[in-house]
């Protein structure tokens, strides 16, 4: 057991005041207002049929947002083909047409070229890709004005768009930027002092409520770091160094006492605001809305 009753305590850094905010939770209660009453629910069924939207430059070039449970209305014209474009990297696995004699269907990469053949070309089509399932309601008629029908319900091209996927990519890019950016630890407690040989003590000590941070002089060698357990025994503790702060050793605990050793030289760092020793919350991080997960016994 280390002996740290050395004579000259010196304040590393002290926080003059602390602010604590108490958030009081309000419990909600459901109060039964209606009793002895009979409710009749009327269900109204409607068809989830969606027609592709006009493009900005030409109404014959259309787009539609993908929804898994949506049926897309596709109007074909005899003598004209329609190009259906799915997501980049998405490959066609299977195409099932209710009346395969009524339509010509040609898959190419992430596209399908489709055109009506039979007079009564009203049917359905299901497309299975490497990522999604698409459902279509197919119908067709003759154009009264060639390639410029009126009303203009001709579809030369239909482009599927994926706003949910775009939002996911945006969030992933944001998270990647946060993970790769410099993260400044939040100072919660600076009430630390030391006893012992000043040649190995840090020039600054604080914690963020989760980890302890010891900043050393760049010219000095880093000492071995131990903690004092509840039974007064001494043990090594997990530490690491953030490349953005190469002079700061991050102790993965908040404890009452840290022991520094370098050969026969000894010093102790005391946390004056220590309340209770608890294991580090590894599932938390200093990036908002980001939690760690333990995978394969290793911390991500």
C-alpha positions in Angstrom: 0.0 0.0 0.0 1.5 3.3 -1.1 2.4 5.9 1.5 1.4 9.4 0.3 1.5 11.4 3.5 4.1 13.8 2.1 4.2 17.2 3.7 3.4 19.8 1.0 0.0 19.6 -0.7 -0.2 21.7 -3.8 -3.3 22.5 -5.7 -3.2 21.4 -9.3 -6.2 23.3 -10.3 -9.3 24.2 -8.4 -12.8 25.1 -9.6 -14.1 28.1 -7.7 -17.8 27.2 -8.1 -20.0 24.5 -9.4 -23.4 24.7 -10.8 -25.8 21.8 -10.4 -29.1 21.7 -12.2 -31.9 19.5 -10.9 -34.3 18.2 -13.5 -37.6 17.1 -11.9 -39.4 14.5 -13.9 -43.2 14.8 -14.1 -45.1 11.6 -14.0 -48.0 11.4 -16.4 -51.2 9.6 -15.5 -53.9 8.3 -17.8 -57.3 9.1 -16.2 -60.3 7.2 -17.4 -62.8 9.8 -18.4 -65.3 7.6 -20.2 -66.9 4.6 -18.6 -69.9 2.5 -19.5 -69.7 3.7 -23.1 -69.5 1.7 -26.3 -67.3 2.9 -29.1 -67.8 1.9 -32.7 -64.8 2.1 -34.9 -65.3 2.4 -38.6 -62.4 1.2 -40.8 -62.0 2.8 -44.2 -59.9 0.9 -46.7 -58.2 2.9 -49.5 -55.8 1.8 -52.2 -52.2 3.0 -51.7 -51.7 3.8 -55.4 -49.1 6.4 -56.3 -48.6 8.0 -59.7 -45.0 9.2 -60.5 -44.6 12.9 -60.4 -43.8 15.2 -63.3 -40.2 16.3 -63.9 -39.2 19.9 -63.9 -38.3 20.1 -67.6 -40.5 17.5 -69.3 -43.6 16.0 -68.0 -42.8 12.7 -69.7 -39.8 12.2 -67.5 -41.0 11.4 -63.9 -39.9 10.6 -60.5 -41.3 8.9 -57.4 -40.2 8.4 -53.8 -39.8 4.8 -52.9 -42.1 3.4 -50.2 -42.1 -0.3 -49.4 -45.9 -0.7 -49.2 -46.8 1.5 -52.1 -48.2 0.3 -55.5 -46.9 2.5 -58.4 -49.3 3.3 -61.2 -47.6 3.0 -64.6 -49.4 4.1 -67.8 -47.9 2.7 -71.0 -48.6 3.8 -74.6 -48.6 1.4 -77.5 -45.5 2.0 -79.6 -43.6 3.6 -76.8 -41.2 2.2 -74.1 -40.8 3.3 -70.5 -37.4 3.2 -68.6 -37.8 2.5 -64.9 -34.6 3.3 -63.0 -33.9 2.0 -59.5 -31.1 2.9 -57.1 -27.4 2.8 -58.2 -25.9 -0.5 -57.4 -29.3 -2.2 -57.1 -29.5 -5.3 -59.3 -32.6 -7.0 -60.7 -33.2 -10.5 -59.3 -36.7 -11.4 -60.5 -39.6 -9.9 -62.4 -43.1 -11.3 -62.2 -45.8 -9.9 -64.6 -49.4 -11.0 -64.1 -50.0 -11.2 -67.9 -46.5 -11.7 -69.4 -48.0 -11.8 -72.9 -49.3 -8.3 -72.6 -46.0 -6.6 -71.8 -42.4 -6.7 -73.0 -40.0 -6.4 -70.1 -36.2 -6.1 -70.5 -33.9 -5.7 -67.4 -30.5 -3.9 -67.9 -28.3 -3.3 -64.8 -30.5 -1.3 -62.4 -33.0 -0.4 -65.2 -36.1 -2.0 -66.6 -37.4 -1.2 -70.1 -41.1 -2.0 -70.4 -43.7 -1.5 -73.2 -47.2 -2.8 -73.8 -48.0 -5.4 -76.5 -51.5 -6.7 -76.1 -54.7 -4.7 -76.5 -55.8 -5.4 -72.9 -52.6 -4.7 -71.0 -54.1 -4.1 -67.6 -52.1 -6.3 -65.1 -49.6 -6.0 -62.3 -45.8 -6.4 -62.0 -43.6 -7.2 -59.1 -39.8 -6.6 -59.2 -37.4 -8.2 -56.8 -34.0 -6.5 -56.6 -31.0 -7.1 -54.5 -32.3 -4.6 -51.9 -36.0 -4.0 -52.3 -39.4 -5.1 -53.6 -41.4 -2.9 -56.0 -45.1 -3.3 -57.0 -46.7 -1.8 -60.1 -50.2 -1.5 -61.5 -49.9 -1.6 -65.3 -52.3 -0.2 -67.9 -51.9 1.1 -71.5 -53.7 2.9 -74.3 -53.0 4.4 -77.7 -51.7 8.0 -77.9 -54.0 10.4 -79.8 -51.2 12.8 -80.5 -48.1 10.7 -81.0 -45.3 11.4 -78.5 -47.1 14.5 -77.2 -50.4 13.2 -75.8 -53.0 15.4 -74.3 -53.6 14.9 -71.4 -49.9 14.2 -71.0 -49.9 10.9 -69.1 -47.0 9.4 -71.1 -44.1 8.1 -69.2 -40.8 8.0 -71.1 -38.8 7.5 -67.9 -39.5 6.8 -64.2 -36.8 7.5 -61.7 -37.1 6.1 -58.1 -35.8 8.3 -55.4 -34.9 7.4 -51.8 -35.2 10.3 -49.3 -34.9 8.0 -46.3 -31.7 6.5 -47.8 -30.4 10.0 -48.6 -31.1 11.1 -45.0 -29.3 8.0 -43.7 -26.2 8.7 -45.8 -26.3 12.3 -44.5 -26.4 11.2 -40.9 -23.6 8.7 -41.5 -21.5 11.4 -43.1 -22.1 13.7 -40.2 -21.2 10.9 -37.7 -18.0 10.1 -39.6 -17.1 13.8 -39.5 -17.7 13.9 -35.7 -15.7 10.7 -35.2 -12.8 12.1 -37.2 -12.9 15.6 -35.8 -11.1 16.7 -32.7 -13.2 16.1 -29.6 -12.6 18.4 -26.6 -13.4 16.7 -23.2 -15.9 18.5 -21.0 -14.5 19.6 -17.7 -16.9 18.7 -14.9 -14.5 18.6 -11.9 -11.1 20.3 -11.4 -10.9 19.9 -7.7 -7.6 17.9 -7.6 -4.4 18.3 -5.5 -1.3 16.2 -5.1 1.3 15.0 -2.5 4.7 13.7 -3.4 7.5 14.4 -5.8 6.6 17.3 -8.0 8.8 16.0 -10.8 6.3 13.4 -11.9 3.0 15.0 -11.0 0.7 16.4 -13.9 0.5 20.1 -14.6 -3.3 19.7 -14.8 -5.9 17.2 -13.6 -9.7 17.1 -14.2 -12.5 14.7 -15.0 -15.6 14.7 -17.1 -17.7 12.5 -14.8 -16.6 9.5 -16.8 -12.8 9.6 -17.3 -10.0 11.3 -15.5 -7.5 13.5 -17.5 -3.9 14.0 -16.4 -1.8 16.4 -18.5 2.0 16.2 -18.1 4.9 18.4 -19.1 5.9 17.4 -22.6 9.6 17.2 -21.5 9.0 14.6 -18.8 8.6 10.9 -19.1 5.1 9.6 -18.3 4.9 7.7 -15.0 3.1 4.4 -14.4 -0.4 5.0 -13.2 -2.2 3.1 -10.5 -5.5 3.6 -8.5 -6.4 2.9 -4.9 -9.3 0.5 -4.6 -12.0 0.5 -2.0 -10.0 -2.0 0.1 -6.9 0.2 0.0 -5.2 -2.1 -2.4 -3.3 -0.7 -5.4 -3.9 -1.8 -9.0 -3.2 -0.8 -12.6 -5.9 0.9 -14.5 -6.8 1.1 -18.2 -5.4 4.3 -19.7 -5.0 5.7 -23.2 -3.7 8.8 -25.0 -5.7 10.8 -27.5 -3.6 11.6 -30.5 -5.1 15.1 -30.5 -3.8 15.6 -26.9 -0.5 13.6 -26.8 0.5 15.0 -23.4 -2.7 14.0 -21.6 -3.2 10.5 -20.2 -6.8 9.5 -20.0 -7.6 7.3 -17.0 -10.7 5.3 -17.8 -12.2 5.8 -14.3 -13.1 8.5 -11.9 -11.5 7.6 -8.6 -10.6 9.1 -5.2 -6.9 8.6 -5.5 -4.4 8.0 -8.3 -0.8 6.8 -7.6 2.0 7.8 -9.9 5.3 5.8 -9.9 8.5 6.3 -11.7 11.3 4.1 -10.3 11.6 5.0 -6.7 9.8 8.3 -7.2 6.2 8.5 -5.9 3.3 11.0 -6.0 -0.4 10.8 -5.4 -3.2 12.8 -7.0 -6.4 13.2 -4.9 -9.9 13.9 -6.2 -11.4 16.3 -3.5 -14.9 16.1 -5.1 -15.0 12.4 -5.3 -18.4 10.9 -4.2 -18.5 7.2 -5.1 -16.3 4.9 -7.2 -18.2 3.4 -10.1 -17.1 1.5 -13.2 -16.7 3.7 -16.3 -19.7 4.0 -18.5 -18.2 2.6 -21.6 -21.5 2.8 -23.5 -21.4 6.6 -23.4 -19.3 8.9 -25.5 -18.5 12.6 -25.7 -20.3 12.8 -29.1 -24.0 13.7 -28.7 -26.5 10.9 -29.5 -23.6 8.4 -30.0 -23.2 5.4 -27.7 -20.5 2.7 -27.6 -21.3 -1.0 -28.1 -19.2 -3.9 -26.9 -18.6 -6.2 -29.8 -16.6 -9.4 -29.6 -15.3 -8.4 -26.1 -13.7 -5.2 -27.5 -14.9 -1.6 -27.1 -15.8 0.0 -30.4 
